[in-house]
Amino acid sequence: MVKLRKIGDSFMLTVPSEKVKKKGWKGGEEFDVNFDHDGNIVFSEI
């Protein structure tokens, strides 16, 4: 489960570690966030 948290004027998504490991992501990586034509969130590694 991914949880949306409000921190000041921003929001943060918490992604479970097993999903992060499966993608091979590391802490500190940056992503561009967009939405597809169905409104789904799409993360693109920068």
N, C-alpha and C positions, 0 to 999 in steps of 0.2 A: 504494500500500500504506500502511496506517495501522499505526503501531508503538506498542505499549503499553510504557511505561517506569515503573519504580518509583523514586520520589524520596522518601526518608524513609518516612513512613507514608502517603503518597499515591501515586496513579498519574496519569500524563499520557499522553494520546493525541496523537501527532504526525500532523497531517493534511497531505497534500501541497498545495503552494501552488496548483496548478491547480484542485484541488477547492474550496479556499477562495475563489479568485477567481470560480469559476463560481457559487458561492452569494452572492457579494457581501459576504462577511464581512470585517471589519477587525480588526487586532490590538487586544486589550484588551476585546473584546466578551464578555459573560457569557451563559452558557447554562444551562438546567435540563436535567438528563439523567435520562431514564426508560427503561423497557423496555415494548414492546408485548406483546400476548398471545402472540406467538411467541418472545419473548425477544430481539428486535432492539432495539438502542440507538436512542433517539429524542432528538434535540437540539431544544430549543425556545429561541429567542432571548428574552432577558429585556428 
